[in-house]
Amino acid sequence: MSNQGNKPFIGITCGDINGIGIELIIKTFADSRMLDICTPVIFASSKLINFYRKTIPDVNFNFQNLRDLSRPFARQINIHNCWEEEVTVTPGQLTEAGGKYAIKSLRTAVQALKSGHIQAMVTAPFHKKNVQSSEFSFSGHTPFLKQFFEVDDVLMLMCSDNMRVGLVTEHVPVKDIAQYITRQNILKKVAILKSSLQKDFGIDKPKIAVLGLNPHAGDEGLVGKEEEEQIKPAIKEARHSNTVIFGPYSPDAFFARGSYEKFDAVLAMYHDQGLIPFKSLSIGEGINYTAGLPAVRTSPDHGTAFDISGKNRADESSFRQSVYAAVDIIRNQGEYAQNRANPLKRMSEVVLSNVEDEQIEESGETGN
């Protein structure tokens, strides 16, 4: 497949057909400047696109129907019809059809990603309840992609201009979180995080902070044992693998004092521990990146927003940033591979930061 001008082909899933996904897509790519950085391939149906296009006055959104995925139209918006049948669209409603066609879009796009017809995939949000079926029994995109690509583990990594936050556990009930906070699980997530920071974000020697699970990071075992028995041993072992890593930090003090600014990424133990400060403190529009896959997948950091669907009120900023991030990661991966193919060039560009690391270690505190 020829990629004219080295602009990557980015696959776009439609998400729940009754949510804000298509509105986000239309608003994002109505800006013709987006075609200067990538060629979008939208996995949905032209009828669905036309339905939502009518809800957005004065939008300039023209597209080509794409039948052959191996030959996208460069510098144009491509629509690959994943279904031909008439589908009832009811914006703002949680329906069986909303989930069914979201999964049709996802499955078609991810197969195109695996086959190399697209270089990255940006997923619009779906609702976790109405996508459940005998063919799809996952809590979200991330576990589905992990199984589809047959990888041992992946990392949900939230990214913005001023912070990156990865999660040890994702969509797990709070009462069950502690059982997943093991030395082995933490080490696997740290390894994925370190590798992603190097390959996907171009950080040669990343500095990673690890949060504790319990209040005050356990107070040396007084408030829970996970820090002493699992988290600290994992951090110690990771250091033996030449990883620049510190912690465990008490989450409240860590974010309140701005300590996250000293690190390239933070590893949180569970969903809300990481996402609440991320969404509260991140500068710029946050995105979700699935690290650890043999392919690039990003998404906006929000849901289907049924309450505003079809009302021309959706803000496409996070979705647009997801496209930017996908393009950037593709470029960074290419540069990483090129540098490894030319090790002398890489050695000349590496700047060691041992002094800075020592300063972080000397000033680091658990915030107890």
N, C-alpha and C positions, 0 to 999 in steps of 0.2 A: 504494500500500500504506500503510495507516494504521499508524503506530508509536505505540501507546498510551503516554502518559507519557514520550515521548521516550527510551524504553529501547531501545537498538539490538538488532537481530536478529543474533546471532552464530552463524555456521555452524561446525560442529565436524566434522572428518573423523575416521574411526575408526582410521587407521593400519593397520599389519599386524594382521590379525584374531587372530593367535597371540601378539601382543606385549601390552604393558601398557596400550595405548591406551584400550580400553573400560573397564578398571578405573579409570584416571585420570578418565575422563569421569563415570563413575557416582559416584565419591567426591567429585568437585568439585561436581556439581550435586545431590547428595543433601543438601547444605546449602541449605536453602530461601532463605537470605539472598542467594544468587547471583541469584535471580530478581528481587531488588530493583534490580539494576543492568543486567540484560540479559535477553533472551529467547533461549535456546539452540535451535538447529535442528541436530540431530545427523544426519549423513549416514551411514547404516549399514543395519541391519535390526533389527526388533524381536526376531527370533529370536536374533541375536547378542547384543543387549543382555541378553535374559533368560538366556542361557547364563552370562554373566559375573556377572550379578546374583546367581545362586545361589552363587557362590564368595565372596561378601562378606556374612557374616552380619549380621543386624539393620540392613541398610541400608534407608533410606526413599527409594526412587527410583521415582516414578510418572511416566508419560509419556503423551502423546497421539500417535497415528499421524497424520502430516501428509501429505495427498495433494496439496493445492494450495499450492505454495510461496509464492504471493502472499498467503496468508492464514494465517500462523502463529498459534498460540494464545498470546496474551499471558499472561505470568506462569505459564506452564507449560513443561515440557520437551517439545519437539517431536522426534519421530523421523520422518525422511523415509526410507522404504525404498528403497534404491538397487538392491536385488535381492530377488526373491521365492523363488528356488530354495533348496533345502536345501544347506547348506555344512558340510563337516566342519571343526570347530574343534579344533585340537590345540595347546593353550597351550605355549609354549616351543619349538615346532618351526619350522624354516625350511622352508616348503612353497611350492609354486607358488600354491596358493589364497590363502595369506597375502598375497602381493604382488598377485595379480589383483584381489582385492576391496578392497585398500587404494587401488588406482588407480581402481576404480569409484567409491569414495567421494570421492576427490579430484576427479575429473573432474566429477562431478555438483555438488559444492560450489562449485568454481571457476566453473562456468557460472552458478550461482545468484548468485555474487558479482558476476560481470560484468553480469548482468541486473538487479542491484539488489534482488533478493529478500532478500538479507542484506547487512548493512553492513560486516562483517568476517569473516575466516575464521581459525580456530585449528586447526592441523594436529597430530594425534597422529603419533608417529614411525612410519615404515616402514623396512624394511631395503633398502639400496640394491641388493643382489644380486638378490633375488627379484622386484623390480618391473620388471626389464629385459625388454623384449619388442619386437616390431616396431612396436608402437604407443607404447611409452614407453622411450626410450633416453637418459634423463637421469641425472646423478649425484646428484640430489636434488630437493627441492621448488623450490629457488631458481632453477636454470636452466630448469625446466619453466615456472614462473610468468613468467619473463622472456619466453619464447617465446609463451606463451599470451596475454599482454597486449600483445605486440608492442612492447616498449620497447627502447631502445638499450642500456641497462645497468641493473643493480640493485646493491644493496649488502647483504651479509649483516652485520647489525648486532646484536651481543650487548649486552643491556641488563640492568642490575641497579640497586639503589638507589644505589650509589656509583660506578658506572663504565659507560661505553659503549665498545665496541670494534668497529670496522668492519674489514673485510678487503679488501685489494686482490685477492688470489686466494683461492679457496675450496678445493674438493676437487681439488687439483692435486698430482701426484707431486712430491716434494721436488726431484728432479733437473731438473724442468722449470720450477720457480718463477721463476728469474731472467729467463727470456725474456719473462715477462709484466710484469716490473717496468719499465715504460716511462713516460716523462713523460706521454704521452697517457692511459694507463690510470689513473695516479695522479690526474691532474686530473679525470677523469670521476668517480672515486670520491669525491674531495674535494667536488665540486659536489653530488653526491647527498647526501653526509653533511651538508654545510652546510644544504642545503634541508630535509632531514628534521629536523634539530635545530630549525630555525625553525618549520616547519609542524606537525610531528608531536609535538614535545616542548616547544614554546612558549618557546624560547630565542631572543631577538631578535638577539643578537650573539654567536654561539657561538665558543668558543675551541677550536681543534683542534690536537692533537699528532700528528706523523708519526714513525713509527719507521724506523730504518734496516733494511737487509736483512742486511748482514754484521756479524760481531762488531765491537764498538766503533764501530758505524755507519761502518765502512770505514776508520777511522783516516786520514782525508783521502787516501784512494786507496791506502793501503798494503795493505789487506785487502779487495780488491774495488773495482770501479769504479762500481757502480750508484748509490751515494750522490752521487758527484760528477757523473756523466753524466746521471742520470735523476731522482733523488729531489730533490736540491737545486734544480735548474732548475724542477721542478714546483712546489715550495713557493714559489719566487720569483715564478713566474707567477700562482699562486693569490693571492698578496698583492696583485698588481696588479688583481685582481678584487674588492678590498675584503673579502678573507677574512682573519680573524684566525687565523693558522696558524704553528706553530713546529716546528723539527726540522731534520734527522733526529736522533732520540735513540737511544742505545744501549739496546736493550730491557731488558737485565738491570738496569742501574743505574736506568733510568726507573721500573720497577715496584718495585724493591727500596727506593728512596728515597721512594716514595709520590708521585712527580711527577704521576702520573695524576690525583691529587686536584685539581690546579690547572686541569684542562681539562674541557670539556663532553664531549669524545669523543677517542678515540685511533684513528688509522688504522694498522693493522698490515699488514705485507707478505704474510703467509701464515697459514694456518689455525692451526697449533700455536703460532706466535709470539704470536698474539692470544688464543687460547682457553685455553691453559695458565694464564697469569696471571689471565685473567678468571675461570675456574672456581676458582682458588686464592684470589683476593683479593676477589672480589665479595661484598658484603654483601646478604643477602636472596636470594631465588630468582631465578636468571638466566633470561632468555628470549631468543629469537631473533626479530628483526623484519626483514622484507624491505623495505628502504627503496628508493624509486624506482618503485614500482608505482602505478598509478592506483587502488589498492584497498589495504585493510589486511589484512595477514597476519602472525600471530605463531605461535610454537610454543615448547614447552619446550626447554631446552638439553640434552636427553639423548636416548638412543635407545630401541630396542624392549625392552631388558632381558628377553630371553627366559628368562634364568636364574631370574627370580622371577615370570614370568607365570602367572596363574591361582592364585597362592598367597596372595593378599590381603596382599602385602608392599609394593606400589608406593606411593611417596610422591607425592601429587598436588600438592604445593606449587608446583612450577614450572609445572605445567599451569594451576593456578588463577591464578597470576601472569600467565600468557599471556592469559587472559581479561580480567583487570584491565587489562593493558597495551593490549589491543585497544580496550576501552571508553574508556580515557584518550586514546588517539591519535585516535579518532573525535571526542571532545570538543575536543581541541586543534586539530584541523583545522577544525572549525566555528568556533572562536574566531578562528583565523588568518584565515579567509575573512571573518568579520564585521569584524575590525579593518581589513582591506584595503578593505572596502566603506565604512568610516568612518575615513579617514586622520587626521582631527583628533583622534579619540579615541586612535588608536594613538600619535600623536606625544606626547600628554600622558602616556602610560604608559611610554615608552621611557626607560631610564636608561643613559646611555653609560658604558662602563667603560674609558676610555682609560688612566687611571692604573694600573688593575690590569693591563692588557695590557702597559704599559711595564715594570711590576715583573716580570712573567713573563719578558719578553724579556731584561731585565737579569740575572735570576738563572738563565736557562736555560743548560744545558750539554748537550753530546752524551753525556756520561758516558764519554768515551774513557779 
